[in-house]
């Protein structure tokens, strides 16, 4: 409430045209228009149709895979069909990782098949697979404390159990083992690596995800077990006898691939060169159809931009929707966009990416200049009825706008409810039925409101080369 | 309450030794002993250890498969380790169905892979698979109303959506399509059959289960799609373009196999030839590890019998635990037991099988003679604190005691809460983590109470050749 009172005071004291150092503000007309957009979003069919059609007509979108070009063509066509003023692509080049198949089983003491997925970036096992004795660690720090003596020639297993939370905070500890575990295990002489899935479900579906090897690391095959299979392995380990695992992964890097970020824009009526940037990433892991990760994100952004485009008049600034390429293997679309637009940071007045599913947004954090905090509070007036709380300033990181954000672009963090997200994330279960159309449209409402208000704001949000380098406060 | 008052009256009026036509009754000492067993069951480790070890050390138990003999040997050893007085096996012969692998995909209009499982009993497709246009029906009655003209040369799809219920009543309509759909589709000239899984979950795991062809039926390949994949197929069908499916099933009947029912017994101290029969089925479908279907059932029965065996004195009648063979493909263990023991119906004084998971029992129905209803009500006195309600008399069918029950054996129906059962049933998700040890032990308590009281009862429950043939009333 303190923030709202402050804003009321500011609205009286400030001039219409903001200059550097002056307070950014939003007009009552813009706020009224945003409230209308918010209410219309509730029944808007565009975003749900977007993700439904994308998952139905294209499906899985592994970066560089068979569907990569098809998915980009599909988004170009859909952006045009939605009436965006300008649609284009910008190239993104990355190593192409391919999954051809995988099997895992316990050989001893009790033969059993395991539900497994190779991790992205994993090399293949030798043809026919490899077998080894399992050495288990409860988490990544325990592996860090291990010596080569304990690990050499064995298959390292990390059994960290991820717990569900609205803000998904346990994903960090769970994925450290996935991203850094294989490289560390390799340095300790392990022949392969498996982990308990970084997921909060009890389904017999493994959660894949990227693992990272640096150029100097030995690379070893690495895979995730479903949680029930991790339980099974741990029960055998608990009996105290040696456990032998067989791993047969057919996957690996196959040269370079050039895909693209797909970009659509609603051109601004007064400041077309200034833009509000929103988006999601178009690539997905391959076992599912990339509904929640991250068809939903692109759909939310496209739906919000389309809703704004239905107004009688284009907003003052442009609204840009970006479907980023290959987020999953290491933010390649983000980095390519940052490199291509590094001289345009100031023109990107505000941005936000959606990449945490399709459940309602409950918090808005920000990385904006202090003089724009009043405008953010004005946005909150329109967003509060949607159940959005104000988060801190300086804490938002931008997702696929990470490169631009690090370069000085102002961003919002629009945090979705992640309680169930990690039940399905990076699994075959990432399918359309996990998306509730009403919840998706709450997201569309939030994006439409903030994007429209940022486009109409008098003054900027602090985007400038080198801004925010010391802004973390939350 | 009426029943309880009646029982109290009976206890005063009746003689200790019941004769034909006289009322069956249970002594206060037996009731007190049963209450003690009930309370001890809550923390008893035997049943959970049974199903944990069975699923860990053996795993999937497809009838006639690699684990069939191993599983029987395991149960024999465990029954002996539990101190049962007598352990033996009785042969069960049946056609052996083998699953080697399966794939399905949508070829047009939008290529997508599908999560699929061949149905038990399905023949293979031609090597390399078959393709065909999909003709969809909402349920089995709709297929029954179809003409050959609509179906000939196509792949029939039935899209019945099963809904969860405590008593699982929607499984009937859902499985009619599975059991009878392929044969009917074949008679109409279809080249293959797929259905929406008979399951209540939204996981990308298909639910398998038996399908039935009579000797005269043409056999066509038949498979189940996971629910999200059925959704996907239906979205494509809803677009109105022809949908082409490819199905590649490698499976089929490979001759006959002789397995066995595994039987363990606690011998009665007064009437060892009279017995209370309890059990579950040892076989399971192969994608999971057969925890809820039906490792739990065997575990509950074994746990209850073991608990009774810890009493200072053996019960008056014997307690027999039966781990039935091959229930899944068509009650072969049931039928073999019925054939082997058809002349011993009267000796099987009362029985109940557990085959609906591991959630709490909430209802006890019965098929007993009227003169035993008072004794059933006495049992209810001990069971009511466990949350068990009284169901009707004449409605219990006996599960794997179906043959014996049809021949005149008195049985109880101890209905478990099936709300979540069909989320996991016949899928890879049928794993130990779906079992809650406390809930499992509620079942052990119920089985221990009823089995002990039936073993101690003065008088019988009506088991006799030809009894109950007109008993359905509920």
Interface residues (C-beta under 8 A of the other chain):
Chain A: X52 X55 X56 X57 X58 X59 X60 X109 X110 X111 X112 X113 X115 X202 X203 X204 X205 X227 X228 X231 X232 X235 X236 X287 X288 X289 X427 X428 X429 X431 X432 X433 X434
Chain B: X52 X55 X56 X57 X58 X59 X60 X109 X110 X111 X112 X113 X115 X202 X203 X204 X205 X227 X228 X231 X232 X235 X236 X287 X288 X289 X427 X428 X429 X431 X432 X433 X434
